[in-house]
């Protein structure tokens, strides 16, 4: 990771969307069937931010986005 090499395809590594401000610049990979790791690769280190299921990690963002959409419709 630190050397800039990609993980094997089985990990489904990808950068997170910039539209999610608190996750911009972070990378996510899949460690198991429903176990995700969110991290940031720095020059000489890897900073681990969160680990958990998709629901645990992204539930707040989904609820916040839904609330924003509802308030715009009013």
Secondary structure, DSSP 8 states (H G I E B T S, - for coil): -TT-----GGG--EE--TTSGGGTT-EEEEEETTEEEEEEE-SS-EEEEEEE-HHHHHHHHHHHHHHHHHHHH-
